[in-house]
Amino acid sequence: MSSTIRLSGAEKKADPCPNATAYFAELPNGWASFPTCVARASMLRGLRDRGSLDILESLPLQLRPILDHLRGDAEWLPEIVHVATMVAVRDMRFGEGSRGDAAFFEWLAKVNRELFESPPYVAAVSVLEAADLVPRLPTIWESLHVGVPVTVAMHSPARASAVLAYPRRLFSSLSLESFRRTIAVLLAKTSAAQVHVDVVRQVTGDAARAEFEMTWR
């Protein structure tokens, strides 16, 4: 059943992607924003090919032709396309509130596990110790995202921190939480136990950054 809102006697369809619409509205230059920030198409193409983007026809108009013509894993997309697509998927597939968030992040964990078990990523993350993986995080990240660097700020045998730098308004709160959970998925692929990853600091100025703290045993 189509969801509608009555407004002055007329019916107006509810926005199926309210958070994606809000994200787009905050971009400084619309779909031309942040042209030097790009993401590899591999995850979105994989989702489309496995039917996880079967909501394609309902996505915002600007996203449909881009996602419909993804060609291969080596293709790069504007980072904003990746962010907006994931926010739209969250809006349309997983309901509202905390239950919807939990369902989305459970689904995303499965997606990330499948991604990092496929070539070429499996070799990069197949290490025995979490302490060996941490120095590789910037390289792994750079294989998926360019223009938004990750640096390891501190590294010890059972603790580390990494900083993600990005233009203000590029990443949504959903994005940062997704990244936090992705780091946890990577660390869990090692022999580490009791893995915890937290966003311990976030700077929201023009040169925004988020610091992730990782601990394990």
Secondary structure, 3 states (H helix, E strand, C coil): CCCEEEECCEEEECCCCHHHHHHHHHCCCHHHCCCCCEEECHHHHHHHHCCCCCCHHHCCCCCHHHHHCCCCCCCEEEHHHHHHHHHHHHHHHCCCHHHHHHHHHHHHHHHHHHHHCCCCHHHHHCCCCHHHHHHHHHHHHHCCEECCCEEEEEEECCEEEEEEEEECCCCCHHHHHHHHHHHHHHHHCCCCCCCEEEEEEEECCCEEEEEEEEECC
